[in-house]
Amino acid sequence: MAAYLEDFAQTENCKKIVLYSGMSRTAAHHFWEKHMKYEKRGIVFKKEIT
């Protein structure tokens, strides 16, 4: 699936792919960084306003 997404993005002249992953999913983070060569770029902060 990731290969399809990357191929599609390239054919559509996209400049980047952004992936969001929960902070607790450390195994997934390792997979994307080490096996798929994605780069961790930051942390997202969120606050619910009720």
C-alpha positions as CSV (number, residue, x, y, z in Angstrom):
1,M,0.0,0.0,0.0
2,A,2.8,2.4,0.8
3,A,4.4,1.7,-2.5
4,Y,1.1,2.5,-4.3
5,L,0.8,5.7,-2.4
6,E,4.3,6.8,-3.2
7,D,3.8,5.9,-6.9
8,F,0.5,7.8,-7.0
9,A,2.0,10.9,-5.3
10,Q,4.9,10.9,-7.8
11,T,2.6,10.7,-10.8
12,E,0.5,13.6,-9.4
13,N,3.7,15.7,-8.9
14,C,3.3,15.8,-5.1
15,K,6.2,17.2,-3.2
16,K,5.8,15.2,0.0
17,I,3.7,12.6,1.9
18,V,2.8,13.4,5.5
19,L,1.9,10.6,7.8
20,Y,0.2,11.0,11.2
21,S,0.8,8.4,13.9
22,G,-0.2,8.2,17.6
23,M,2.6,8.9,20.0
24,S,2.1,5.5,21.7
25,R,2.7,3.6,18.4
26,T,6.5,3.3,18.7
27,A,6.8,0.1,16.7
28,A,5.0,1.8,13.8
29,H,7.3,4.8,14.1
30,H,10.3,2.5,13.9
31,F,8.9,0.8,10.9
32,W,8.3,4.0,9.0
33,E,11.7,5.4,9.9
34,K,13.9,2.3,9.4
35,H,12.2,0.3,6.7
36,M,10.3,2.9,4.7
37,K,12.9,5.7,5.1
38,Y,10.4,8.3,6.3
39,E,11.8,11.1,8.5
40,K,10.3,12.1,11.8
41,R,9.8,15.8,11.6
42,G,8.1,16.9,14.8
43,I,5.3,16.5,17.3
44,V,1.8,17.8,17.1
45,F,0.1,19.5,20.0
46,K,-3.7,19.4,20.3
47,K,-6.2,20.9,22.8
48,E,-9.9,20.1,22.8
49,I,-12.0,23.2,23.4
50,T,-15.4,22.5,25.0
